[in-house]
Amino acid sequence: MAAALSVLCLGSACRESGSHGSGQDGGNQDASPSVSTNDVSTSASDGKDDLGQNGGADAGPSGDVSADIGVRFDAQVDTGVSIDASASSSWSAACSAYAKALCGLMAYSPEYLKMEFGTEENCEGRYGGAACESRMASAGSNMTPIGLAACAQALTAQSYGDYLLRLPAECSVPGSRAVNSPCTYYAQCQSGVCVMEPAVFCGTCKAKVPLGVSCNPNARECEDGLVCLNYTCTTLTAEGSACTSLSECESGLACFGGFCVRVKSQGEACTDGIECDPQQDLTCIPNASGGGRSCMPITYASAGESCGSWAAMECLDSAVCVGRDATTGIGVCSAAVADGAPCTNGVTYCQAPSLCINGKCQTAADIAPSCN
């Protein structure tokens, strides 16, 4: 994610520019050009989970913008979640449904999901269970298991494009902490906004920001229907209208050539990756026959495999492309560090959504007691 977290990450996975997601394939000339680089902050995360964890950034190099879910879509969220909200009284069942819905939303940017988590199953495992319960039951939160189950159902029924602009009512449960109070999770705040400091999980409850007023692109703090674009809360731009930032266009559009246009499908001619449909996991690569470029699927490599080439551009599951050859740009995917293991800011990266804090990969739940 370039420029101050132009992420539309969903859930607490996002960690703003400089995160391992945005830097793991930095230096690859066209790596992940299908992802946008503007200053939009509109997802539940804008890298943050509006109900739970709000991620900071791993300190480190910022390269391509692979963690940014820039172009938006109107497709329905079809996560397969089926849970009777009225019958769910346990955190286990509610958190499982919520994690499934959240990671299903992330899957609308396959590149982001694969680079951060590898698979939806990994994503669900890291957002469900004890991690979820810690967020939802944190001090100041008024979320209940039944309420969270209802939120999960509502997320599956909401269009992705609308989700980026507003949370379902079932998910908008105000916390008890007033503006300027400390927080780790959105759910703790009366306003529903917890603004993080970079590279940490500690933040402050802030009021929502109205149209035309300056905003923090690292937090979903604009009022419903608005996005934080170029550090100002604004509306999205319609098809055919003039634009200046890659993600300021409405769902299904990208800003290219100064106008909001429809993204292209696999096989269509392109000159830049931003033209290609990220929902189809596409980028713009040279044609094998020579002459011109086309929107084609992004390729991935696991830890220990070569990365940085068209054969395998990006690393999976928070791994980082290291040791790049100065001529070819090809390196090797270095596996991310597991929770609780030693790490070094800017050198090693933690498995999403954990961060390297005080020399160890830690979760929001690990840090929350010291924030509050």
C-alpha positions as CSV (number, residue, x, y, z in Angstrom):
1,M,0.0,0.0,0.0
2,A,1.5,3.1,-1.1
3,A,0.9,6.6,0.1
4,A,-0.2,6.5,3.7
5,L,-2.2,3.2,3.7
6,S,-4.2,3.4,0.5
7,V,-5.5,0.1,1.7
8,L,-9.0,-1.2,1.5
9,C,-7.9,-4.1,3.6
10,L,-10.7,-5.9,5.3
11,G,-10.3,-6.8,8.8
12,S,-7.3,-6.1,10.9
13,A,-5.0,-7.6,8.4
14,C,-3.9,-4.3,7.0
15,R,-0.8,-2.7,8.2
16,E,-0.5,0.4,6.0
17,S,2.4,1.3,3.7
18,G,5.6,-0.3,4.7
19,S,3.9,-3.4,5.8
20,H,5.3,-6.7,4.7
21,G,2.4,-6.9,2.2
22,S,3.3,-3.7,0.4
23,G,7.0,-4.3,0.5
24,Q,7.4,-8.0,0.0
25,D,7.9,-7.7,-3.8
26,G,9.2,-4.1,-3.9
27,G,11.5,-3.5,-6.7
28,N,9.8,-5.7,-9.2
29,Q,9.2,-3.4,-12.1
30,D,5.6,-4.3,-12.7
31,A,4.9,-6.4,-9.7
32,S,1.3,-6.1,-8.7
33,P,0.6,-3.0,-10.8
34,S,-3.0,-3.9,-10.8
35,V,-3.4,-2.6,-7.3
36,S,-4.0,1.0,-6.6
37,T,-1.8,3.5,-4.9
38,N,-4.0,6.4,-3.8
39,D,-4.7,7.6,-0.3
40,V,-8.1,6.0,0.0
41,S,-9.0,4.7,3.4
42,T,-12.4,3.0,3.1
43,S,-12.4,-0.5,4.2
44,A,-13.2,-2.0,7.4
45,S,-9.8,-1.6,7.8
46,D,-8.8,0.6,5.7
47,G,-6.8,-1.9,7.0
48,K,-8.7,-2.1,10.1
49,D,-11.5,-4.2,11.4
50,D,-14.2,-1.8,12.4
51,L,-15.4,-4.3,15.0
52,G,-12.1,-5.3,16.2
53,Q,-8.4,-4.9,15.6
54,N,-6.9,-1.9,14.0
55,G,-3.4,-2.7,12.6
56,G,-0.3,-0.6,12.5
57,A,2.5,-1.0,10.1
58,D,5.5,-3.2,10.3
59,A,8.4,-0.8,10.0
60,G,10.2,-1.7,6.8
61,P,10.8,-0.9,3.2
62,S,7.8,0.1,1.1
63,G,7.8,-1.2,-2.5
64,D,4.9,-2.1,-4.7
65,V,1.4,-1.7,-3.5
66,S,0.3,-5.3,-3.4
67,A,-1.7,-5.0,-0.1
68,D,-4.0,-2.3,-1.5
69,I,-7.5,-3.4,-2.4
70,G,-8.0,-0.3,-4.6
71,V,-10.7,-1.0,-7.2
72,R,-14.1,-1.8,-5.8
73,F,-16.8,-4.2,-6.9
74,D,-20.5,-4.6,-6.6
75,A,-20.5,-8.4,-6.4
76,Q,-22.4,-9.9,-3.5
77,V,-20.4,-11.3,-0.6
78,D,-20.9,-15.1,-0.9
79,T,-19.0,-16.6,2.0
80,G,-21.2,-19.5,2.6
81,V,-21.8,-18.4,6.1
82,S,-25.1,-19.8,7.5
83,I,-25.6,-19.2,11.2
84,D,-28.8,-18.5,13.1
85,A,-28.1,-15.2,14.9
86,S,-30.9,-15.7,17.3
87,A,-29.6,-19.1,18.3
88,S,-25.9,-18.3,18.6
89,S,-25.0,-17.6,22.2
90,S,-21.3,-18.6,22.1
91,W,-18.3,-16.6,21.0
92,S,-17.0,-19.7,19.3
93,A,-19.8,-20.0,16.8
94,A,-20.2,-16.3,16.3
95,C,-16.5,-15.7,15.8
96,S,-16.3,-18.5,13.3
97,A,-19.0,-17.0,11.2
98,Y,-17.6,-13.5,11.5
99,A,-14.0,-14.7,10.5
100,K,-15.5,-16.5,7.5
101,A,-17.5,-13.5,6.4
102,L,-14.5,-11.1,6.9
103,C,-12.0,-13.3,5.0
104,G,-14.6,-13.8,2.3
105,L,-14.6,-10.1,1.8
106,M,-10.8,-10.0,1.7
107,A,-11.0,-12.6,-1.1
108,Y,-12.4,-9.9,-3.4
109,S,-8.8,-8.9,-3.7
110,P,-7.2,-12.3,-4.2
111,E,-3.8,-10.7,-4.4
112,Y,-4.1,-9.2,-0.9
113,L,-5.5,-12.4,0.6
114,K,-2.8,-14.6,-0.9
115,M,0.1,-12.3,0.0
116,E,-1.1,-11.8,3.6
117,F,-2.6,-15.2,4.4
118,G,-2.0,-17.6,1.6
119,T,-5.5,-19.0,1.9
120,E,-8.9,-18.1,3.2
121,E,-8.6,-20.9,5.7
122,N,-5.4,-19.3,7.2
123,C,-7.2,-16.0,7.3
124,E,-10.2,-17.5,9.2
125,G,-7.9,-19.3,11.6
126,R,-6.1,-16.0,12.5
127,Y,-9.3,-13.9,12.9
128,G,-11.5,-16.5,14.6
129,G,-11.2,-18.2,18.0
130,A,-9.5,-16.5,20.8
131,A,-8.3,-13.5,18.7
132,C,-11.8,-12.7,17.8
133,E,-13.1,-13.1,21.3
134,S,-10.4,-10.8,22.6
135,R,-11.5,-8.1,20.2
136,M,-15.2,-8.4,20.7
137,A,-15.1,-8.8,24.5
138,S,-12.5,-6.1,25.0
139,A,-13.0,-3.4,27.7
140,G,-15.6,-0.9,26.4
141,S,-17.0,-3.2,23.7
142,N,-20.8,-3.8,23.7
143,M,-20.7,-6.5,21.1
144,T,-22.3,-9.8,22.1
145,P,-22.0,-13.3,20.5
146,I,-25.6,-12.9,19.2
147,G,-24.8,-9.5,17.9
148,L,-21.6,-10.7,16.2
149,A,-23.5,-13.6,14.6
150,A,-26.0,-11.1,13.2
151,C,-23.2,-8.9,11.9
152,A,-21.7,-11.9,10.1
153,Q,-25.0,-12.6,8.4
154,A,-25.4,-9.0,7.4
155,L,-21.9,-8.9,5.9
156,T,-22.7,-11.8,3.7
157,A,-25.7,-10.0,2.3
158,Q,-24.1,-6.6,1.7
159,S,-22.5,-5.8,-1.6
160,Y,-18.7,-5.3,-1.5
161,G,-18.9,-1.8,-3.0
162,D,-21.4,-0.7,-0.3
163,Y,-19.4,-2.4,2.4
164,L,-16.4,-0.2,1.7
165,L,-18.6,2.9,2.3
166,R,-20.6,1.8,5.3
167,L,-20.9,-1.0,7.8
168,P,-24.2,-2.9,8.2
169,A,-26.2,-1.6,11.1
170,E,-25.8,-5.0,12.8
171,C,-22.0,-4.4,12.9
172,S,-22.2,-0.8,14.1
173,V,-22.4,-1.4,17.8
174,P,-21.0,1.7,19.7
175,G,-18.5,1.0,22.4
176,S,-18.5,2.9,25.7
177,R,-15.2,4.8,25.4
178,A,-15.5,8.5,24.6
179,V,-13.5,10.4,22.0
180,N,-9.8,10.8,23.0
181,S,-9.9,7.6,25.1
182,P,-7.3,4.9,24.6
183,C,-8.2,1.9,22.4
184,T,-6.9,-1.1,20.6
185,Y,-10.1,-2.0,18.8
186,Y,-12.8,-0.1,17.0
187,A,-15.5,-1.9,19.1
188,Q,-14.3,-0.1,22.2
189,C,-15.2,3.4,20.9
190,Q,-18.5,5.2,21.0
191,S,-17.7,6.6,17.6
192,G,-16.7,3.3,16.1
193,V,-13.3,4.8,15.2
194,C,-10.0,3.9,16.8
195,V,-7.0,5.6,15.1
196,M,-3.7,3.7,15.5
197,E,-0.2,4.9,15.8
198,P,2.1,3.5,13.1
199,A,3.6,0.0,13.8
200,V,1.6,-0.5,17.1
201,F,-1.8,-1.7,18.1
202,C,-2.4,1.2,20.6
203,G,-4.7,4.0,19.4
204,T,-7.2,6.7,20.4
205,C,-10.9,6.9,19.9
206,K,-11.7,9.6,17.4
207,A,-14.9,11.2,16.1
208,K,-16.1,10.5,12.6
209,V,-15.1,13.1,10.0
210,P,-17.7,14.8,7.7
211,L,-17.5,15.7,4.0
212,G,-14.6,18.0,3.1
213,V,-12.8,17.8,6.4
214,S,-9.2,16.4,6.7
215,C,-8.9,12.8,7.7
216,N,-6.4,10.1,8.6
217,P,-6.0,7.7,5.6
218,N,-4.8,5.0,8.1
219,A,-8.3,4.8,9.7
220,R,-11.8,4.4,8.6
221,E,-12.9,7.6,10.2
222,C,-15.0,9.3,7.5
223,E,-18.8,9.4,7.9
224,D,-20.8,6.7,6.1
225,G,-20.7,7.0,2.3
226,L,-17.4,8.8,2.3
227,V,-13.8,7.8,1.8
228,C,-10.5,9.4,2.9
229,L,-9.0,10.4,-0.3
230,N,-5.9,12.7,-0.4
231,Y,-6.4,13.2,3.3
232,T,-9.9,14.6,2.9
233,C,-13.3,12.9,3.4
234,T,-15.0,12.8,0.0
235,T,-17.3,10.9,-2.2
236,L,-16.3,8.4,-4.9
237,T,-16.2,9.4,-8.6
238,A,-18.6,7.9,-11.3
239,E,-17.7,6.2,-14.5
240,G,-16.5,8.7,-17.2
241,S,-15.8,11.4,-14.7
242,A,-12.4,13.0,-14.3
243,C,-10.1,11.6,-11.5
244,T,-6.6,12.0,-10.2
245,S,-6.1,9.1,-7.7
246,L,-6.3,5.4,-8.5
247,S,-9.0,4.4,-6.1
248,E,-11.3,7.4,-6.1
249,C,-13.6,5.8,-8.6
250,E,-16.8,3.9,-7.8
251,S,-17.0,0.1,-7.5
252,G,-15.8,-1.7,-10.6
253,L,-13.8,1.3,-11.9
254,A,-10.2,2.4,-11.9
255,C,-8.7,5.8,-12.5
256,F,-6.7,5.5,-15.8
257,G,-5.9,8.3,-18.2
258,G,-7.5,10.8,-15.9
259,F,-11.0,9.2,-16.0
260,C,-12.9,6.5,-14.2
261,V,-13.1,3.6,-16.5
262,R,-14.2,-0.1,-16.3
263,V,-11.4,-2.5,-15.3
264,K,-10.4,-5.0,-17.9
265,S,-10.7,-8.8,-17.9
266,Q,-8.2,-11.5,-18.6
267,G,-6.7,-11.3,-22.1
268,E,-7.6,-7.7,-22.8
269,A,-4.9,-5.3,-24.0
270,C,-3.4,-3.0,-21.4
271,T,-0.6,-0.7,-20.8
272,D,-0.6,-0.6,-17.0
273,G,-1.8,-3.0,-14.3
274,I,-4.3,-0.6,-12.8
275,E,-6.4,-1.2,-15.9
276,C,-6.8,-4.9,-15.0
277,D,-9.4,-6.4,-12.8
278,P,-8.0,-7.2,-9.3
279,Q,-11.0,-9.3,-8.5
280,Q,-9.8,-11.7,-11.2
281,D,-6.3,-11.4,-9.7
282,L,-4.9,-9.8,-12.9
283,T,-1.9,-7.6,-13.8
284,C,-0.6,-6.2,-17.1
285,I,2.3,-8.3,-18.5
286,P,4.1,-8.5,-21.8
287,N,2.5,-10.9,-24.4
288,A,4.5,-14.1,-24.9
289,S,4.4,-13.6,-28.6
290,G,6.0,-10.2,-28.2
291,G,4.5,-6.8,-28.8
292,G,2.1,-5.2,-26.4
293,R,0.7,-6.4,-23.1
294,S,-2.4,-8.1,-21.8
295,C,-4.2,-8.5,-18.5
296,M,-3.1,-11.9,-17.1
297,P,-3.2,-13.7,-13.8
298,I,-0.7,-12.8,-11.1
299,T,1.6,-15.7,-10.1
300,Y,2.7,-16.6,-6.6
301,A,5.5,-18.5,-4.8
302,S,5.8,-20.2,-1.5
303,A,8.5,-19.7,1.1
304,G,11.8,-20.9,-0.3
305,E,10.8,-20.5,-4.0
306,S,11.9,-18.0,-6.5
307,C,10.0,-14.7,-6.7
308,G,10.1,-11.4,-8.5
309,S,9.7,-12.9,-12.1
310,W,6.6,-13.2,-14.2
311,A,6.7,-16.9,-13.4
312,A,6.2,-16.2,-9.7
313,M,5.9,-12.5,-8.9
314,E,4.6,-12.4,-5.3
315,C,5.2,-14.4,-2.1
316,L,2.4,-16.2,-0.3
317,D,1.3,-15.9,3.4
318,S,3.3,-12.9,4.5
319,A,6.6,-14.2,3.1
320,V,9.0,-11.6,1.7
321,C,10.9,-11.6,-1.5
322,V,14.6,-11.2,-0.5
323,G,18.0,-11.3,-2.1
324,R,17.0,-9.9,-5.4
325,D,19.4,-10.1,-8.2
326,A,20.4,-6.6,-9.4
327,T,19.9,-7.6,-13.1
328,T,16.9,-9.9,-13.1
329,G,15.1,-8.7,-10.0
330,I,14.6,-12.3,-9.0
331,G,14.9,-13.3,-5.3
332,V,13.7,-16.0,-2.9
333,C,10.6,-15.9,-0.7
334,S,11.6,-15.8,3.0
335,A,8.9,-17.2,5.3
336,A,7.2,-14.8,7.8
337,V,7.8,-15.1,11.5
338,A,5.2,-16.9,13.6
339,D,3.4,-15.3,16.6
340,G,5.6,-15.1,19.6
341,A,8.9,-15.6,17.7
342,P,11.7,-13.0,17.6
343,C,11.7,-10.5,14.8
344,T,13.5,-7.4,13.6
345,N,11.7,-4.3,12.3
346,G,12.4,-3.7,8.7
347,V,14.2,-7.1,8.3
348,T,11.8,-9.8,9.2
349,Y,8.0,-9.8,9.0
350,C,5.3,-11.4,11.1
351,Q,2.5,-13.5,9.9
352,A,-0.5,-11.3,9.3
353,P,-2.2,-9.8,11.2
354,S,0.6,-9.7,13.9
355,L,3.2,-7.0,14.1
356,C,6.9,-6.9,15.1
357,I,6.8,-5.0,18.4
358,N,9.6,-4.9,20.9
359,G,11.5,-7.6,19.0
360,K,8.7,-10.2,19.0
361,C,5.8,-11.0,16.7
362,Q,2.7,-10.0,18.7
363,T,-1.0,-9.9,18.2
364,A,-3.3,-7.1,19.2
365,A,-4.5,-9.2,22.1
366,D,-0.9,-9.4,23.4
367,I,-0.5,-5.6,23.3
368,A,-4.0,-4.5,24.3
369,P,-3.4,-4.6,28.1
370,S,-0.5,-2.1,27.8
371,C,-2.6,0.2,25.6
372,N,-5.5,0.5,27.9
